[in-house]
Amino acid sequence: MSEKPRTEPARGMRDFLPDDVRRREYVIGIVKAVYERYGFEPLETPAVENIETLMGKYGDEGNQLIYKILKRGEHEASGQADLALRYDLTVPLARVVAHHQAKLPRLFKRYQIQPVWRADRPARGRFREFYQCDVDALGSTSPVVEAELCAAVSDVLHALGFHDFVIRLNHRKALAGLLEASGVPVGQHGQALVALDKLDKIGPDGVAKELAERGLPEAARQALLAFDWMASERERTLDVGVSNANAFARMRTFVGSHEEATSALGNLAEIAALVQTTSAAGHVRIDASLARGLSYYTGAIMEINVPDLAGSLGGGGRYDNLVGMFLGQDIPACGFSLGLERILVVMGERNMFPSTLATTPADVMIATFDATRVGDAMRVASTLRAQGIRVLVYPDADKIGKQIKYADSRAIPLVALLGDDEITAGTVTVKNLRAQTQETYDQAAAGAAILEVLKHRG
């Protein structure tokens, strides 16, 4: 006899039960509402992309995490892949802009909330299938773009109930200046950035070890680690303005006359000044240790952190060259991605979901006394639904006690009773399970009465 198939989902994947879905939809609803207030439009792309669309866009480590799809049919035995599951929402956006350029406005602001897949090692708040909530603006190099992205994600987090978050801000070209000032060969900048991106997880000693493993020259390693990368972490208790001024001073001193790095620090200063006019004021801190591992970033980079989560709630940055890989001409672009799964994990652990969030499938359940009269129940249900009331019709003529017990177990607050007497009189008796009371109404007036009860129940 063959073994029963496993019932648990694949590792790193999850089933979402009704309460899980309600919480996700609650967060997604807030994200959409905030992004639309900033003029961003919705976009969706396929779950599957051509493999050449994705490969080479995320660096060597990213390439290894792409879920590849084998060729089908007679080609399957070759072990070759021609398609892949979407790794993020940014590269597909770049492809869309290149493909549909003639249909899109010069300044294109879009948000996208869809799942992505990565062959990563699962951990707390990190999964192999997860949703990203992306917001991007393409067509402008103005620092207004970065400042508004910080404001938009700040508004989302405030609306969800977060107040202790920090938006870390840095610049890839400032980082390049720090690396060059340390003597890191240009060809090893990517390796150094991948290691530095783990600073908050493995600390300076861990980074030093990884830099050595990645083959960076000893003199460069020592010079690079001579810079006080952890200062921003220690300064979190300071006023943001003071902390940012200190960060700028340290970075300017270290890069010296490096022209590109100096220009990048000027760009950062502009962004930080504009942020002070928005709802993100007080949350944005310049942090020289922020690296962001993806290879397509070209300018400012951002990441959101909260105290009790190893890792971030989201991140992003400017990627002015990515669209050009598809189009043949560069289009300036900048975006931010919120990690829905991590937000849900932290909100759940902190009990941040509102008590008013629905946890029941219906407002009222109509009990079935007689299977031959269930049509009367369905007619009343239709009338109530037309008034915006969520109604569950119990389909079987079980004992009334069993039906009421079912409603109570699902936290359905009201049970409508339609016995022979009610059907003959054109009435309906509504039992309030919480208050342990019941009232009889004309069927035509039942909807208004039920809405009133629902409005005032505690």
C-alpha positions as CSV (number, residue, x, y, z in Angstrom):
1,M,0.0,0.0,0.0
2,S,1.4,3.4,-1.0
3,E,2.1,6.0,1.7
4,K,-0.3,8.8,2.3
5,P,0.8,12.0,0.7
6,R,2.2,14.6,3.1
7,T,-0.3,17.2,4.2
8,E,2.1,20.1,5.3
9,P,3.1,22.6,2.6
10,A,6.6,22.7,1.2
11,R,9.2,24.1,3.5
12,G,9.2,27.9,3.5
13,M,5.6,28.0,2.1
14,R,2.4,28.4,4.1
15,D,-1.3,27.9,4.0
16,F,-3.3,30.9,4.9
17,L,-6.5,30.2,7.0
18,P,-9.3,32.7,7.1
19,D,-8.0,34.8,10.0
20,D,-4.6,34.9,8.3
21,V,-6.1,36.2,5.1
22,R,-8.2,38.8,6.9
23,R,-5.1,40.2,8.6
24,R,-3.2,40.2,5.3
25,E,-6.0,42.0,3.5
26,Y,-6.2,44.5,6.4
27,V,-2.5,45.4,5.9
28,I,-2.8,45.4,2.1
29,G,-5.8,47.7,2.2
30,I,-3.9,50.3,4.2
31,V,-0.8,50.0,2.0
32,K,-2.9,50.5,-1.2
33,A,-4.8,53.5,0.3
34,V,-1.6,55.3,1.4
35,Y,0.2,54.7,-1.9
36,E,-2.7,56.0,-3.9
37,R,-2.7,59.2,-1.8
38,Y,0.7,59.8,-3.2
39,G,-0.4,59.3,-6.9
40,F,0.9,55.8,-7.4
41,E,-1.0,53.5,-9.8
42,P,-1.5,49.7,-9.6
43,L,0.4,47.3,-11.7
44,E,0.5,43.5,-11.9
45,T,3.0,41.2,-13.7
46,P,3.1,37.4,-14.3
47,A,4.4,35.0,-11.6
48,V,6.7,33.5,-14.3
49,E,9.3,35.4,-16.2
50,N,11.7,34.3,-19.0
51,I,14.9,33.2,-17.1
52,E,17.1,35.6,-19.0
53,T,14.9,38.5,-17.7
54,L,16.0,37.6,-14.1
55,M,19.5,36.1,-14.3
56,G,22.3,38.6,-13.8
57,K,20.2,41.3,-12.2
58,Y,20.7,40.4,-8.5
59,G,24.4,39.5,-8.2
60,D,25.9,36.1,-7.8
61,E,24.1,35.3,-4.6
62,G,20.7,36.4,-5.9
63,N,21.2,34.2,-9.0
64,Q,21.5,31.1,-6.8
65,L,18.2,31.9,-5.1
66,I,16.1,32.1,-8.3
67,Y,13.5,29.3,-8.6
68,K,14.1,27.9,-12.1
69,I,11.5,26.0,-14.1
70,L,12.7,23.1,-16.3
71,K,11.8,23.0,-19.9
72,R,8.6,21.0,-20.5
73,G,7.8,17.9,-22.4
74,E,10.6,16.1,-24.3
75,H,13.1,18.8,-23.2
76,E,12.6,18.1,-19.5
77,A,15.3,15.5,-19.4
78,S,17.9,18.0,-20.5
79,G,17.7,19.7,-17.0
80,Q,17.7,23.1,-18.7
81,A,15.5,25.9,-17.5
82,D,13.9,28.6,-19.7
83,L,11.5,30.1,-17.2
84,A,11.8,31.2,-13.6
85,L,9.5,32.3,-10.7
86,R,9.5,36.0,-10.1
87,Y,12.3,36.9,-7.6
88,D,11.2,40.4,-6.9
89,L,8.9,43.0,-8.4
90,T,11.6,45.5,-9.5
91,V,13.1,43.7,-12.4
92,P,9.7,42.8,-13.9
93,L,8.8,46.5,-13.5
94,A,11.9,47.4,-15.6
95,R,10.8,44.9,-18.2
96,V,7.3,46.3,-18.3
97,V,8.5,49.9,-18.7
98,A,10.8,48.8,-21.6
99,H,8.1,46.8,-23.3
100,H,5.2,49.3,-22.8
101,Q,7.1,52.5,-22.9
102,A,4.9,54.1,-25.5
103,K,1.8,53.6,-23.4
104,L,3.2,54.9,-20.1
105,P,3.7,58.5,-18.9
106,R,7.1,60.1,-18.7
107,L,6.8,60.1,-14.9
108,F,5.4,56.7,-14.1
109,K,4.5,56.1,-10.4
110,R,3.3,52.5,-9.7
111,Y,2.6,50.3,-6.7
112,Q,2.5,46.5,-6.9
113,I,1.5,43.9,-4.3
114,Q,2.2,40.4,-5.4
115,P,4.0,37.2,-4.2
116,V,7.7,36.5,-5.1
117,W,9.7,33.3,-4.7
118,R,13.3,32.8,-3.4
119,A,15.1,29.5,-2.8
120,D,16.3,30.9,0.5
121,R,16.7,29.2,3.9
122,P,13.5,29.8,5.9
123,A,13.7,31.7,9.2
124,R,11.5,33.8,11.5
125,G,9.8,36.2,9.2
126,R,11.6,34.9,6.2
127,F,9.9,32.5,3.7
128,R,10.4,31.1,0.3
129,E,7.1,32.5,-1.0
130,F,6.2,35.9,0.3
131,Y,4.4,39.1,-0.7
132,Q,6.2,42.3,-1.5
133,C,4.4,45.7,-1.4
134,D,6.4,47.8,-3.9
135,V,6.2,51.4,-4.7
136,D,8.4,53.0,-7.5
137,A,8.7,56.2,-9.4
138,L,10.4,56.2,-12.9
139,G,11.4,59.2,-15.0
140,S,13.0,61.6,-12.5
141,T,16.4,62.1,-10.8
142,S,15.0,64.6,-8.3
143,P,15.6,63.9,-4.6
144,V,11.9,64.6,-4.2
145,V,11.4,61.0,-5.3
146,E,13.4,59.5,-2.4
147,A,11.9,61.9,0.1
148,E,8.3,61.0,-1.0
149,L,9.1,57.3,-0.9
150,C,10.3,57.7,2.7
151,A,7.1,59.7,3.5
152,A,4.8,57.1,1.9
153,V,6.3,54.1,3.7
154,S,6.3,56.1,6.9
155,D,2.6,56.9,6.5
156,V,1.9,53.2,5.9
157,L,3.7,52.2,9.1
158,H,2.1,54.9,11.2
159,A,-1.3,53.8,9.9
160,L,-0.6,50.2,10.9
161,G,0.5,51.4,14.4
162,F,4.3,51.4,14.2
163,H,6.0,54.4,15.8
164,D,9.5,53.0,16.8
165,F,10.8,52.4,13.3
166,V,14.0,53.9,11.7
167,I,14.4,54.5,8.0
168,R,18.2,54.0,7.4
169,L,19.5,56.0,4.5
170,N,22.8,55.8,2.6
171,H,24.2,56.1,-0.9
172,R,25.9,53.5,-3.1
173,K,28.3,56.0,-4.5
174,A,29.2,57.2,-1.0
175,L,29.9,53.6,-0.2
176,A,32.0,53.2,-3.3
177,G,34.0,56.2,-2.1
178,L,34.5,54.6,1.3
179,L,35.7,51.4,-0.4
180,E,38.1,53.2,-2.7
181,A,39.5,55.3,0.2
182,S,40.1,51.9,1.9
183,G,42.0,50.6,-1.1
184,V,39.4,47.9,-2.0
185,P,39.9,47.1,-5.7
186,V,37.0,48.2,-7.9
187,G,36.4,44.6,-9.1
188,Q,35.8,43.5,-5.4
189,H,33.4,46.3,-4.5
190,G,30.4,43.9,-4.9
191,Q,32.0,41.3,-2.7
192,A,32.8,43.9,0.0
193,L,29.2,45.3,-0.1
194,V,27.7,41.8,0.3
195,A,29.8,41.4,3.4
196,L,29.1,44.8,4.8
197,D,25.3,44.3,4.3
198,K,25.5,41.6,7.0
199,L,27.1,44.0,9.6
200,D,23.9,44.2,11.7
201,K,23.6,40.4,11.7
202,I,27.2,39.2,12.2
203,G,29.0,42.2,13.6
204,P,32.4,43.7,12.7
205,D,34.3,40.5,13.5
206,G,32.0,38.5,11.3
207,V,32.3,41.0,8.5
208,A,36.1,40.9,8.9
209,K,36.1,37.2,8.6
210,E,33.9,37.2,5.5
211,L,35.9,39.9,3.8
212,A,39.0,37.7,4.3
213,E,37.1,34.7,2.9
214,R,36.1,36.7,-0.1
215,G,39.7,37.4,-0.9
216,L,40.0,41.1,-0.1
217,P,43.6,42.3,0.5
218,E,44.6,42.5,4.1
219,A,45.6,46.2,4.0
220,A,42.2,47.0,2.4
221,R,40.4,45.0,5.0
222,Q,42.1,46.8,7.9
223,A,41.6,50.2,6.4
224,L,37.9,49.5,5.7
225,L,37.2,48.3,9.2
226,A,39.1,51.3,10.6
227,F,36.0,53.3,9.7
228,D,33.4,53.4,12.5
229,W,30.6,51.5,10.8
230,M,28.6,50.9,14.0
231,A,28.4,54.5,15.1
232,S,24.9,55.0,13.7
233,E,23.7,52.1,15.8
234,R,25.1,53.6,18.9
235,E,23.7,57.1,18.1
236,R,20.1,56.0,17.9
237,T,19.4,57.7,21.2
238,L,20.6,61.0,19.8
239,D,18.4,63.6,18.1
240,V,18.1,62.6,14.4
241,G,19.6,65.9,13.3
242,V,22.7,65.5,15.5
243,S,23.1,61.8,14.5
244,N,22.9,62.7,10.8
245,A,25.3,65.6,11.1
246,N,27.8,63.2,12.8
247,A,27.4,60.6,10.1
248,F,28.0,63.2,7.3
249,A,31.1,64.4,9.1
250,R,32.6,61.0,9.5
251,M,31.9,60.0,5.9
252,R,33.2,63.3,4.5
253,T,36.4,63.0,6.5
254,F,37.0,59.4,5.4
255,V,36.4,59.9,1.6
256,G,38.4,63.2,1.6
257,S,38.4,64.7,-1.9
258,H,36.7,61.8,-3.6
259,E,34.6,63.7,-6.1
260,E,31.8,61.1,-6.7
261,A,31.4,60.3,-3.0
262,T,31.3,64.0,-2.1
263,S,28.5,64.5,-4.7
264,A,26.7,61.5,-3.3
265,L,26.8,62.9,0.2
266,G,25.4,66.2,-1.2
267,N,22.5,64.2,-2.7
268,L,21.9,62.5,0.7
269,A,21.9,65.9,2.4
270,E,19.2,67.1,0.0
271,I,17.1,64.1,0.6
272,A,17.4,64.4,4.3
273,A,16.4,68.0,4.2
274,L,13.3,67.3,2.1
275,V,12.3,64.5,4.4
276,Q,12.1,67.0,7.3
277,T,9.1,68.5,5.5
278,T,7.2,65.2,5.5
279,S,5.6,62.7,7.9
280,A,8.9,60.8,7.9
281,A,10.7,63.6,9.8
282,G,12.4,62.1,12.8
283,H,12.5,58.6,11.4
284,V,15.3,58.9,8.7
285,R,18.9,58.4,9.8
286,I,22.0,58.5,7.7
287,D,23.8,55.2,8.2
288,A,27.1,54.5,6.6
289,S,26.8,50.8,7.3
290,L,23.7,50.3,5.1
291,A,24.8,48.5,2.0
292,R,21.8,46.6,0.5
293,G,22.9,43.5,-1.3
294,L,21.3,43.8,-4.7
295,S,23.7,44.8,-7.4
296,Y,21.4,47.1,-9.4
297,Y,21.3,50.0,-7.0
298,T,23.1,53.1,-8.3
299,G,22.3,55.9,-5.8
300,A,20.4,56.4,-2.5
301,I,19.5,53.2,-0.6
302,M,17.0,52.8,2.2
303,E,16.0,50.3,4.8
304,I,13.4,50.2,7.6
305,N,14.2,48.5,10.9
306,V,12.3,48.0,14.2
307,P,14.0,47.1,17.4
308,D,12.7,43.6,17.9
309,L,13.2,42.2,14.4
310,A,16.5,40.8,13.1
311,G,16.4,42.1,9.6
312,S,14.3,44.8,8.0
313,L,10.6,45.5,7.3
314,G,11.6,46.6,3.9
315,G,14.1,48.5,1.8
316,G,14.9,50.0,-1.6
317,G,16.8,52.6,-3.4
318,R,17.6,54.2,-6.7
319,Y,18.4,52.0,-9.7
320,D,18.9,54.3,-12.7
321,N,20.5,51.7,-15.0
322,L,18.1,48.7,-14.6
323,V,15.6,49.7,-17.3
324,G,18.4,50.4,-19.7
325,M,19.3,46.7,-19.6
326,F,16.0,46.0,-21.4
327,L,15.5,49.2,-23.3
328,G,18.9,50.2,-24.4
329,Q,18.6,53.7,-22.8
330,D,18.6,54.5,-19.1
331,I,15.5,55.7,-17.3
332,P,16.0,57.1,-13.8
333,A,14.1,55.0,-11.2
334,C,13.7,54.7,-7.5
335,G,11.6,52.4,-5.4
336,F,10.8,50.9,-2.0
337,S,9.6,47.4,-1.1
338,L,7.8,46.6,2.2
339,G,7.9,43.0,3.3
340,L,4.3,42.1,4.1
341,E,5.2,38.8,5.9
342,R,7.6,40.5,8.3
343,I,5.1,43.2,9.0
344,L,2.5,40.6,9.8
345,V,4.9,38.7,12.1
346,V,5.7,41.8,14.1
347,M,2.1,43.0,14.3
348,G,1.0,39.6,15.5
349,E,3.7,39.4,18.2
350,R,2.8,43.0,19.4
351,N,-1.0,42.5,19.2
352,M,-1.3,45.4,16.9
353,F,-4.3,44.3,14.9
354,P,-7.5,46.2,15.7
355,S,-10.1,44.4,17.9
356,T,-12.7,45.4,15.4
357,L,-11.0,43.3,12.6
358,A,-13.6,40.7,11.5
359,T,-12.9,37.2,12.9
360,T,-16.2,35.6,11.9
361,P,-17.6,34.6,8.5
362,A,-21.0,36.2,9.0
363,D,-23.0,38.8,11.0
364,V,-26.0,36.5,11.2
365,M,-26.8,32.8,10.6
366,I,-30.2,31.7,9.4
367,A,-31.1,28.4,11.0
368,T,-32.9,25.7,9.0
369,F,-35.9,24.1,10.7
370,D,-37.3,22.1,7.8
371,A,-35.4,21.1,4.7
372,T,-38.6,21.6,2.6
373,R,-38.8,25.3,3.7
374,V,-35.1,26.2,3.2
375,G,-36.2,28.4,0.2
376,D,-37.8,30.8,2.7
377,A,-34.5,31.1,4.5
378,M,-32.6,31.8,1.3
379,R,-35.2,34.5,0.4
380,V,-34.7,36.3,3.7
381,A,-30.9,35.8,3.4
382,S,-31.0,37.5,-0.1
383,T,-32.9,40.5,1.4
384,L,-30.5,40.9,4.2
385,R,-27.4,40.6,2.0
386,A,-28.8,43.3,-0.3
387,Q,-28.6,45.6,2.8
388,G,-24.9,44.9,3.3
389,I,-25.3,42.2,6.0
390,R,-23.1,39.1,5.9
391,V,-25.4,36.1,6.1
392,L,-24.7,32.4,6.4
393,V,-27.5,30.0,5.7
394,Y,-27.1,26.7,7.7
395,P,-27.8,24.1,5.0
396,D,-29.0,21.1,7.0
397,A,-32.1,20.7,9.2
398,D,-30.1,19.7,12.3
399,K,-31.3,20.1,15.8
400,I,-31.6,23.9,16.6
401,G,-29.3,23.5,19.6
402,K,-26.6,22.0,17.3
403,Q,-27.0,24.9,14.8
404,I,-26.8,27.5,17.5
405,K,-23.7,25.8,18.9
406,Y,-22.1,26.0,15.4
407,A,-22.9,29.8,15.2
408,D,-21.4,30.3,18.6
409,S,-18.3,28.4,17.8
410,R,-17.7,30.6,14.7
411,A,-18.4,33.8,16.7
412,I,-21.4,34.6,14.6
413,P,-23.3,37.1,16.9
414,L,-26.8,36.6,15.7
415,V,-29.0,33.7,14.7
416,A,-32.2,34.2,12.7
417,L,-35.0,31.7,13.4
418,L,-37.6,31.0,10.7
419,G,-40.0,28.4,12.0
420,D,-43.5,27.7,10.7
421,D,-45.0,30.4,12.9
422,E,-42.5,33.0,11.6
423,I,-43.0,32.0,8.0
424,T,-46.8,32.2,8.3
425,A,-46.6,35.6,10.0
426,G,-44.0,37.0,7.7
427,T,-41.6,37.6,10.6
428,V,-38.2,36.5,11.7
429,T,-36.9,36.0,15.3
430,V,-33.3,37.2,15.8
431,K,-31.4,35.7,18.8
432,N,-28.4,37.7,20.1
433,L,-26.0,35.0,21.3
434,R,-23.8,37.4,23.3
435,A,-26.6,39.2,25.1
436,Q,-28.8,36.0,25.3
437,T,-31.8,38.0,24.2
438,Q,-34.1,37.6,21.2
439,E,-36.6,39.9,19.3
440,T,-39.1,39.2,16.6
441,Y,-39.3,41.6,13.6
442,D,-41.3,41.8,10.4
443,Q,-39.1,40.4,7.7
444,A,-39.2,43.8,5.8
445,A,-37.8,45.6,8.9
446,A,-35.4,42.9,10.0
447,G,-32.4,44.2,8.1
448,A,-32.6,47.7,9.7
449,A,-33.0,46.1,13.1
450,I,-30.0,43.8,12.6
451,L,-27.8,46.6,11.4
452,E,-28.7,48.6,14.5
453,V,-27.8,45.7,16.8
454,L,-24.5,45.2,15.0
455,K,-23.7,48.9,15.3
456,H,-24.1,48.8,19.1
457,R,-22.7,45.5,20.1
458,G,-19.5,45.7,22.1
